[in-house]
Amino acid sequence: MTVCMEPEVQKQAEPTLTTYYELAPQILVTPNAQQRVVIVVDASCELDPEFLKEAGVLVVPRVVGTRQQTYTLDANQTLHHTCAAHIPHSIAYQSSTISDIAHLYEQTLSNGMSIVSLHLPESLDNTVCSARMAAKVVLAGTKHLTTTAPRIAICELAAVGLRFSFLVQAAAYAAREGLSLPQLVTFIECLQKEIHSYYVTGIHGPIKTMRHSWRPKGVSRWGREQLWEYDIPAKKLICSARGQIIQTLFKENGVLDETLTPTVCVHHPKLFNRMNAVRTKLSLPQIDPQPSGISVSRCFPRGCVELHIFPEATHLTHMLRVIHHIDQTADLTIRGVRVRGGIA
């Protein structure tokens, strides 16, 4: 995660949202006139254009395509399942230009807002490198101003697919709650550790650049099925198990026992059918998958089944309350605060 900082302008933004909108599963957000940070994402994500519009998330355009046809992704055309049905899974991604990203940053900063720009891992997509360069160029051009300038944070997330979409939605939720840029970056870093994501594949796992070069102890070299998890600091996937993974996945001592209800996206129908067959034998209810886009095919070209345990809305609210409380300056006139400082 790279943060490019200049002193922040303490300026209130006018509310741009007048209705409730669904942020992520079971999360609703209301408009907040105290919003100081805008979320920026790349168009090659699985976010609903309606959500992007209502949440005020800004989108960097991206060109993708095949040898025969190209597609321009933007705020109205992403890789979300509602608008990517006609786009083939095996597409090439052109890098976003520094000038396009810098132009979007300049427009946002001119409105007195700070920026949190969320991107896929560099090992999967080099757009995060272009974003870092664009931030340096834009901030270098504001140093001559007499007034203080807002800030830009470039966040390289350890996420693909639905995990990435959830983090963006949660970040938009936190921004609407009025978090400052440092608070929002802290929230995103903490939230990544709260999400438990698993990717089940066949004998073909993720692309080589997204894998760890070493093999964990106790994991065989070969297996019909593979279970992949994120190493968050390294922003790479690690194979935590191989073999008959699905047979043990939902058992009492398995990774996902009967007490957990994962959110599932299917990019490998045969593996998913095996999962439901095993759950039937264990007298567990069938899994209803979420509709899936095609962005995860960049990381798992042979397909996978995404399994995510997302924190509940009440937990997100608690995290925001804690972050607000930590950054709150103690008022010595408040009952319970001693002269030496601190809240009793």
C-alpha positions as CSV (number, residue, x, y, z in Angstrom):
1,M,0.0,0.0,0.0
2,T,1.4,3.4,-1.0
3,V,0.2,6.6,0.4
4,C,1.2,9.9,-1.3
5,M,0.4,12.7,1.2
6,E,0.1,16.4,1.3
7,P,-1.7,18.3,4.2
8,E,-5.4,17.7,3.9
9,V,-8.0,20.4,3.2
10,Q,-10.7,20.1,5.9
11,K,-13.6,20.8,3.6
12,Q,-17.1,19.4,3.6
13,A,-18.4,17.9,0.4
14,E,-22.0,18.4,-0.7
15,P,-24.0,15.2,-0.5
16,T,-24.4,13.5,-3.9
17,L,-26.7,10.7,-2.8
18,T,-30.3,11.1,-1.7
19,T,-31.5,7.6,-1.3
20,Y,-30.5,4.4,0.5
21,Y,-28.4,2.0,-1.5
22,E,-27.2,-1.6,-1.0
23,L,-23.5,-1.6,-0.3
24,A,-22.7,-5.3,0.1
25,P,-24.7,-8.3,1.3
26,Q,-26.9,-7.0,4.2
27,I,-25.3,-3.5,4.3
28,L,-27.2,-0.3,3.8
29,V,-25.7,3.2,3.7
30,T,-27.2,6.6,3.9
31,P,-25.8,9.9,2.5
32,N,-23.4,11.8,4.7
33,A,-22.5,15.5,4.1
34,Q,-19.3,15.0,6.0
35,Q,-17.7,12.8,3.3
36,R,-14.1,13.9,2.6
37,V,-12.7,11.0,0.6
38,V,-13.7,9.7,-2.9
39,I,-13.0,6.0,-3.9
40,V,-11.4,5.4,-7.3
41,V,-11.3,2.0,-9.0
42,D,-10.3,0.5,-12.3
43,A,-13.1,-0.4,-14.7
44,S,-12.0,-4.0,-15.0
45,C,-13.8,-5.0,-11.8
46,E,-17.0,-6.9,-10.9
47,L,-18.9,-3.9,-9.5
48,D,-22.4,-3.1,-10.6
49,P,-22.6,0.2,-12.6
50,E,-25.7,1.2,-10.6
51,F,-23.7,0.9,-7.3
52,L,-20.8,2.9,-8.7
53,K,-23.2,5.7,-9.7
54,E,-25.1,5.8,-6.5
55,A,-22.1,5.4,-4.2
56,G,-20.1,8.1,-6.1
57,V,-17.2,5.8,-6.9
58,L,-15.1,7.1,-9.7
59,V,-13.9,4.8,-12.4
60,V,-10.8,4.8,-14.5
61,P,-11.6,3.6,-18.1
62,R,-9.9,0.5,-19.4
63,V,-9.7,-1.1,-22.9
64,V,-9.9,-4.9,-23.1
65,G,-10.6,-7.3,-25.9
66,T,-9.6,-10.0,-28.3
67,R,-7.8,-9.9,-31.7
68,Q,-11.2,-9.5,-33.4
69,Q,-12.9,-7.0,-31.1
70,T,-12.1,-4.5,-28.3
71,Y,-14.3,-3.2,-25.5
72,T,-14.0,0.0,-23.5
73,L,-14.8,-0.5,-19.9
74,D,-16.0,2.5,-17.9
75,A,-18.5,3.4,-15.2
76,N,-21.4,2.1,-17.4
77,Q,-19.6,-1.1,-18.6
78,T,-17.6,-3.2,-16.1
79,L,-17.0,-6.9,-15.8
80,H,-20.0,-7.3,-13.6
81,H,-22.3,-10.2,-14.5
82,T,-25.1,-7.7,-15.5
83,C,-23.1,-6.2,-18.3
84,A,-20.3,-8.6,-19.2
85,A,-22.3,-11.5,-20.7
86,H,-21.2,-10.7,-24.2
87,I,-17.5,-10.3,-23.3
88,P,-15.4,-13.5,-23.7
89,H,-13.5,-14.8,-20.7
90,S,-10.2,-15.0,-22.5
91,I,-9.5,-11.3,-23.1
92,A,-6.4,-9.2,-23.1
93,Y,-6.2,-6.1,-20.8
94,Q,-4.5,-2.9,-22.0
95,S,-2.8,-0.9,-19.2
96,S,-4.5,2.3,-18.1
97,T,-2.5,5.3,-19.1
98,I,-0.9,7.6,-16.5
99,S,-2.5,10.6,-18.2
100,D,-6.1,9.1,-17.8
101,I,-5.6,8.4,-14.2
102,A,-3.9,11.8,-13.5
103,H,-6.7,13.6,-15.2
104,L,-9.3,11.9,-13.0
105,Y,-7.2,12.6,-9.8
106,E,-6.9,16.3,-10.8
107,Q,-10.6,16.7,-11.3
108,T,-11.3,15.1,-7.9
109,L,-8.7,17.2,-6.0
110,S,-10.0,20.4,-7.6
111,N,-13.3,19.7,-5.8
112,G,-11.5,19.7,-2.4
113,M,-11.7,15.9,-1.9
114,S,-9.1,13.4,-1.0
115,I,-8.7,10.1,-2.9
116,V,-8.3,6.4,-2.1
117,S,-7.5,4.5,-5.2
118,L,-8.1,0.8,-4.9
119,H,-6.3,-1.7,-7.3
120,L,-5.6,-5.3,-7.9
121,P,-2.2,-6.8,-6.9
122,E,0.7,-5.7,-9.0
123,S,1.6,-9.3,-9.8
124,L,-1.8,-9.6,-11.6
125,D,-2.3,-6.1,-13.0
126,N,0.3,-3.2,-13.3
127,T,-2.4,-0.5,-13.2
128,V,-1.4,0.1,-9.6
129,C,2.1,1.2,-10.9
130,S,0.5,3.7,-13.3
131,A,-1.7,5.0,-10.4
132,R,1.4,5.6,-8.2
133,M,3.1,7.5,-11.0
134,A,-0.1,9.6,-11.7
135,A,-0.3,10.4,-8.0
136,K,3.3,11.7,-7.9
137,V,2.7,13.8,-11.0
138,V,-0.5,15.3,-9.7
139,L,0.8,16.1,-6.2
140,A,4.1,17.5,-7.6
141,G,2.0,20.0,-9.6
142,T,0.1,21.2,-6.5
143,K,3.2,22.0,-4.4
144,H,3.3,25.6,-5.7
145,L,-0.2,26.3,-4.4
146,T,-0.4,28.6,-1.4
147,T,-3.3,26.5,0.1
148,T,-2.8,23.0,1.4
149,A,-3.7,20.2,-1.0
150,P,-5.8,17.1,-0.4
151,R,-4.1,13.7,-0.4
152,I,-4.0,10.6,-2.5
153,A,-3.6,7.0,-1.2
154,I,-2.9,4.2,-3.6
155,C,-4.0,0.9,-2.1
156,E,-2.8,-2.4,-3.6
157,L,-5.3,-4.9,-2.3
158,A,-4.7,-8.6,-1.7
159,A,-7.9,-9.5,-3.5
160,V,-9.5,-10.7,-6.7
161,G,-13.1,-11.4,-7.7
162,L,-15.8,-11.0,-5.1
163,R,-13.3,-10.3,-2.3
164,F,-12.1,-7.2,-4.2
165,S,-15.7,-6.1,-4.9
166,F,-16.6,-6.4,-1.2
167,L,-13.5,-4.3,-0.1
168,V,-14.5,-1.5,-2.6
169,Q,-18.1,-1.5,-1.4
170,A,-17.0,-1.4,2.3
171,A,-14.6,1.4,1.5
172,A,-17.4,3.4,-0.1
173,Y,-19.5,2.7,3.0
174,A,-16.7,4.0,5.3
175,A,-16.2,7.1,3.1
176,R,-19.9,7.9,3.4
177,E,-19.5,7.7,7.1
178,G,-17.1,10.7,7.0
179,L,-13.8,8.9,7.6
180,S,-10.7,10.9,6.9
181,L,-8.0,9.5,4.5
182,P,-5.8,8.1,7.2
183,Q,-8.8,6.6,8.9
184,L,-10.1,5.0,5.7
185,V,-6.7,3.5,4.9
186,T,-6.6,2.0,8.4
187,F,-10.1,0.6,7.9
188,I,-9.2,-1.1,4.6
189,E,-6.0,-2.6,6.0
190,C,-7.9,-4.0,9.0
191,L,-10.8,-5.2,7.0
192,Q,-8.6,-7.3,4.7
193,K,-7.6,-9.4,7.7
194,E,-11.2,-9.9,8.7
195,I,-12.3,-11.5,5.4
196,H,-11.6,-15.2,5.0
197,S,-11.3,-16.2,1.3
198,Y,-10.7,-19.6,-0.2
199,Y,-10.4,-20.6,-3.9
200,V,-11.0,-24.2,-4.8
201,T,-9.5,-25.3,-8.1
202,G,-8.8,-28.5,-10.1
203,I,-5.2,-29.5,-10.9
204,H,-4.6,-26.1,-12.5
205,G,-4.4,-23.3,-9.9
206,P,-3.8,-19.6,-10.4
207,I,-1.4,-18.1,-12.8
208,K,2.3,-18.3,-11.9
209,T,2.8,-14.6,-11.0
210,M,0.0,-14.9,-8.3
211,R,1.5,-18.0,-6.6
212,H,4.1,-18.2,-3.8
213,S,7.3,-19.7,-5.0
214,W,7.6,-21.9,-2.0
215,R,5.4,-24.8,-0.9
216,P,4.0,-25.0,2.7
217,K,5.0,-27.9,4.9
218,G,2.5,-30.8,4.9
219,V,1.1,-29.9,1.4
220,S,1.7,-32.5,-1.3
221,R,3.0,-31.5,-4.7
222,W,0.2,-33.1,-6.6
223,G,-3.6,-33.4,-6.1
224,R,-6.8,-33.6,-8.0
225,E,-8.2,-30.5,-6.1
226,Q,-6.4,-27.6,-4.6
227,L,-7.3,-25.0,-1.9
228,W,-5.8,-21.6,-2.2
229,E,-5.7,-18.8,0.3
230,Y,-4.3,-15.2,0.4
231,D,-1.0,-14.3,2.0
232,I,-2.0,-10.7,2.7
233,P,1.4,-9.1,3.3
234,A,2.8,-10.7,0.1
235,K,-0.4,-10.2,-1.8
236,K,-0.1,-13.6,-3.3
237,L,-2.0,-16.9,-3.2
238,I,-0.7,-19.9,-1.3
239,C,-1.8,-23.5,-1.7
240,S,-2.9,-24.6,1.7
241,A,-4.1,-28.1,0.8
242,R,-4.1,-30.6,-2.1
243,G,-6.0,-33.9,-2.7
244,Q,-9.6,-34.7,-2.0
245,I,-10.3,-31.2,-0.7
246,I,-14.0,-31.0,-1.2
247,Q,-14.5,-34.2,0.8
248,T,-13.1,-32.5,3.9
249,L,-14.0,-28.9,3.3
250,F,-17.4,-28.9,5.1
251,K,-16.7,-31.5,7.8
252,E,-16.7,-30.6,11.5
253,N,-13.0,-29.8,11.6
254,G,-12.9,-28.6,8.0
255,V,-12.1,-25.1,6.8
256,L,-15.8,-24.3,6.3
257,D,-17.7,-26.4,8.9
258,E,-21.5,-26.4,9.3
259,T,-21.4,-23.3,11.5
260,L,-20.2,-21.1,8.6
261,T,-22.2,-20.0,5.6
262,P,-19.9,-18.9,2.8
263,T,-20.7,-16.5,0.0
264,V,-19.9,-18.4,-3.2
265,C,-19.1,-17.5,-6.8
266,V,-18.8,-20.3,-9.3
267,H,-16.3,-20.2,-12.2
268,H,-15.9,-24.0,-12.4
269,P,-19.4,-25.7,-12.5
270,K,-18.0,-29.3,-12.0
271,L,-16.2,-28.5,-8.8
272,F,-19.3,-26.7,-7.5
273,N,-21.5,-29.6,-8.3
274,R,-19.1,-31.9,-6.3
275,M,-19.4,-29.5,-3.4
276,N,-23.1,-29.6,-3.2
277,A,-23.0,-33.4,-3.6
278,V,-20.7,-33.6,-0.6
279,R,-22.9,-31.3,1.4
280,T,-25.9,-33.5,0.7
281,K,-24.1,-36.5,2.1
282,L,-23.3,-34.5,5.2
283,S,-27.0,-33.5,5.5
284,L,-26.1,-29.8,4.9
285,P,-28.2,-27.4,2.8
286,Q,-27.3,-26.8,-0.8
287,I,-25.2,-23.7,-1.5
288,D,-26.8,-21.0,-3.6
289,P,-24.1,-19.2,-5.6
290,Q,-23.9,-15.5,-6.2
291,P,-23.9,-14.4,-9.9
292,S,-20.3,-14.0,-11.0
293,G,-18.5,-11.8,-13.5
294,I,-15.4,-12.6,-15.5
295,S,-12.6,-10.7,-13.8
296,V,-11.4,-13.6,-11.7
297,S,-10.5,-15.5,-14.9
298,R,-7.4,-13.4,-15.1
299,C,-6.1,-15.0,-12.0
300,F,-7.7,-18.5,-12.5
301,P,-7.8,-19.1,-16.3
302,R,-9.0,-22.7,-15.7
303,G,-11.7,-21.7,-13.3
304,C,-12.3,-21.9,-9.6
305,V,-15.0,-21.7,-6.9
306,E,-14.7,-18.7,-4.7
307,L,-15.7,-19.2,-1.0
308,H,-15.8,-16.1,1.2
309,I,-16.7,-15.4,4.8
310,F,-17.5,-11.7,5.0
311,P,-17.9,-9.8,8.3
312,E,-21.4,-8.8,9.1
313,A,-22.7,-5.3,8.9
314,T,-22.7,-4.9,12.7
315,H,-19.0,-5.8,12.8
316,L,-18.2,-3.2,10.1
317,T,-20.1,-0.6,12.2
318,H,-18.1,-1.6,15.3
319,M,-14.8,-1.2,13.4
320,L,-15.8,2.3,12.2
321,R,-16.8,3.3,15.7
322,V,-13.4,2.1,17.1
323,I,-11.4,4.0,14.4
324,H,-13.5,7.2,15.1
325,H,-12.9,6.8,18.8
326,I,-9.1,6.2,18.5
327,D,-8.6,9.4,16.5
328,Q,-10.9,11.5,18.7
329,T,-9.2,14.2,20.7
330,A,-10.0,14.0,24.5
331,D,-12.0,16.9,25.9
332,L,-11.1,17.6,29.5
333,T,-14.6,18.9,30.2
334,I,-16.2,15.6,29.4
335,R,-17.3,13.7,32.5
336,G,-15.0,10.8,33.2
337,V,-11.9,12.4,31.7
338,R,-9.1,13.1,34.1
339,V,-6.8,16.1,34.0
340,R,-3.8,13.8,33.1
341,G,-5.7,12.8,30.0
342,G,-7.4,9.6,28.9
343,I,-11.0,8.5,29.2
344,A,-11.9,6.7,32.5
